[in-house]
């Protein structure tokens, strides 16, 4: 039997690759340059599933992933993976901090290391890259350049690690979701993710959330994103404990759907445990 083909945000050496290796041991991993391309690969049959970062414990949601899941596909979230993030500063062999005048990395990584950059590299400019591994390639090709990323990226691109653990908060976790054509069966320890909008009337949001409270369904996350239709309208993103097939969760979801002008079930999946 051929190994599963799993798409991830590449090139090799990203945290997405690390998450994919951990969740799909033995799979054939295929790198793509963006989350939207990861989704397209699954939809077209080039990949059987995919992995994408969705939330970081320091910087919050990864909006590229959320927007693709809400607006750009009918694929489902079918799992989650928690990865501890240990950022390294890397540059060409023999480089010193004094020589660094530009630092490349993914915008999330740059934000997670803002304090280190301002304190140790105050004269360096920061340049966003599509991924931490692409940043490593950029650092390898330019004088006075450094990148922030994984130790594996440094090894792949032949860079020297100048500093390790440079994230501003020591316990830095990123939550990845696995994406497939169907969500997961009940495991007994699940989460469900939805996106919805309610009418712009007093109490609409409270009433929708009360549907969960009335049935004793615990919410693990709630946030809003612009609806992309008009200014001042929002889509609410909710994660709750339980599977969509659990009776109380099913009742809550039905009640929210009835109150919503837009409703999308993003998926039910086994809950990941940290540590």
N, C-alpha and C positions, 0 to 999 in steps of 0.2 A: 504494500500500500504506500502510495506516495505521501510524503510529509505535507502537512498543511502549509499553505502559502499565506504568510502574514505580512501585511503592509504596515509600514511605520514611517514616521518623519525622519528622513536621513539627512546626510549620508551616515555610514557606519560611525559609531562613536557617540551618538546622542543618548540622552536619558530615555528617549522613546525606544531605542534599540535595547537598552538594558531592561526596560519593562517588558518588551516583547520576548526576550530571551527567558526572563523569569516566569512568565505566564504560559508560554508555549515552548517548553523544552523539546528540542528535536525538530521544530518547525523550520521551514525554509523562509527566511526573512528577506523581504524586498523593500528597499528604500525608495521613498518618494519625496519630492521637494516641498510639499505642503500638505496640510490636513485635507484640503479639498481633493487633492490628487489621491490620497489614501482612500477616501470614500469612493471616488470614481473607479479606482482599481477593483474594489469589492463589487461595486454595481456592475461592472463590465465582465466580471469573472476572472480577471487577472490575479485576484487574490481571494482567498477564502474568508479572510477576516482582517481586522486591523487594530492598531493601538494608537491612541492619541491622548496627550495630556489635557486635562480639563480643569484642574484646580491645584494651586500651590498654597501651602500653609502660611507663607509670608505675603505673597502678592495677590492672592485670591484667584478668581476665575481666569481661565485661558479662553478669551472671547472668540478666537478663531474657531476653536472646536465647538463651542456652544452654538455659535451662529450657523455652522454647517449642519449640526444635528437638528436644530430647530427649523431652519429654513431651506436647507439644501439637499435633503435626502429622506428616504423612507426607511433606511437602515435602522437597526435597533442597538441600543447599549445592551451588551450581553455579559459584561463582567467589569470588574475594577481591579486595579493593581496599585499598591502603595510603594513608592520608591523613595528611599532616603537620598537627599541631594547633598553631595559633597563637591563643591565647586573648586576647581584648580585654576590658577593663573599660569599660562604657558606661553612660551615664545621660542624663537630659534635658539639653538644651543649656544651658550656663551653670552646670552643677553643679560643685562642687568635692569633693575627697576628704573634706574636713572635714564636709560636709553628709550624707554617706552613712551611713545607719543600718541598712540591710538590703541584702543581696546575694543575688540570685536566680540560679540556674543548675541544670543537670542535676547530679545527685549526683557523677557522674564528674568533671565540670569543676570543681566546688567542691573535690573532693579533690585534683585536679591543681594547684590554685592555692592550696592551704592556707597555704603559707609567705607568699605575697604578701598574702593577706587578713589573716593574723595580724600581719604587719609593718606594713602600710600602712593597714589598716582594723580596728584592734584592738577597737573598740567596736561594730562592725557585727555584726549577727546574720546567719547564712546561712539561706536558705530554699530547699529543693530544688524543682525544677520538672520537668515531664515531658520538656522539651527545652530546649536553649540558646535557641532562637528564641522559645519561649513565655516564657522568662525575660525576654527583651528586651521583649516586649509588657507584661509585668508591671511592668518598670522604667519604661516610658513612662507608665503609668497611675497612678504613685504618687510623691509627694514624698519626697525623701531616699532613693530606691531606685536601685540599680545592678544590672546584669546582667553575667554573664560569657558570652561567646559569640564568634561570628564577626564580622568587619568587615561582611560582607554583611548580617547581622542588624541591625547598627547602622544601615546605610543603609536597609533596608526599613522600620524602625520610627522613623526620624528621630531617632536618638540620637547623642550626641556621644561619641566614643572618648576616654576619659580616660587610658588606658594600654594599651600593646600588649605582646605577648609575656610575659604575666604568669604563665605556667605555671612551676612550680618547677624543672622539668628542661627545658633548652633543646630537646633533640631528643625531641619528644613525638609519637609515632606512634599512630594508631588503625587497627586492622585491621577492615574491614567484610567481611561475607560477602554474596554475592548468593544469592537463594533462588528456586527454581523448582520446577516439577513433576517435572523430571528433572535428574540431575546432568550433567556435561559429558563429552564424548568425550575419549579420550586425546590429549594434546598433545605428549607427550614430556618435559614438565617439570611434573609434577603433584603434588598432595597428596591425601590421603584422610583423612577425619575419621570417627571411630567413637565410640560410647558403649557401655559394657558393665559388667556386674557379675559378680563371681566369688563362689563360696561362701566363707563365713567360716572358712577353714581355713589352717593354716600353709603358706606357700609358694604359695598360689593366685595371688596377683598376680604374683609373680616368674615363675612358670611361664607365665603369659599373656604377659608381656613378652618372655620368652625366645623365644617364637614369632617375634617380629620379629628378634631378635638372631641366631638360628640361620640366618636366611635373608638376613642382611645388609641388612635394611630399617631405615633410619634414622628415629628418632622425632624430631619437631620440637617436640612439646608433650605433656605429660601432667599432668593434674590430677584432682582428685576433687570431686564435688558430692554433697550428701545425696540419698539415693534417693527421699525423700519418702514412704517406706513405714513405716520405723521408725528410731528413734534408733540410730546406730552402724553403719548400712549405707550404702554409697556406690556411686555410679556413677563410673566412670573415663572420662575424656575424653582421647582420644589422637588426635594428628595424626601422620601418617607421610608420608615421601616416596614418591611413586609413585602410580599409578592402580590402582583396584580390579581392573582387567582385566590388569594386569601379572602374569605368572605367579608371581613370588616374593611379591608383595603379596597376590595371591589366596590363595596357600597359607597365608600368615601369618594372614590374616583368617579363613580356614576353621578354622585351629587355635585361634584365640582364641574363635570362635563355639562350637566344640565344648566349650570349658572354661567357658563363660559361663552364668549363670542368666538373664541379660538381655543382649541384643546388638542394637545398632541401627547400621546404616551411615548416617551423616549425609550422605555424598556424596564424590565425587572431582571435582577441578576443577583448572584451570591455576594454578600457583603465581605469586603476584604478587611482583615485585622492587621493593625500595625504592631510591630515588635513581635 
